Amino acid sequence: SDFKANYNRLPNDFEKLEIYNETEFPNIDKNSILIDAILGSGLTRKLDGLLLNSVQYLNQSKLEIVSIDI
């Protein structure tokens, strides 16, 4: 419920992406700043599947990534 409340508070002109498979990865503008809010700090397992592919995709972008995981 906290996530949904904060998600809905984002400005309308803020690009929000919901990705359910690798074919939905967007072309990221080179002037973008990425906000990493994918996982918290308590992950105790290796990444796999879509989660692993998402992290690799973002890391390969070479863009600035701001992590807000708590």
Buried (B, 14 or more C-beta within 10 A) or exposed (E): EEEEEEEEEEEEEEEEEEEEEEEEBEEBEEEEEBEBBBEEEEEEEEBEEBEEBBBEBBEEBEBEEEEEEE
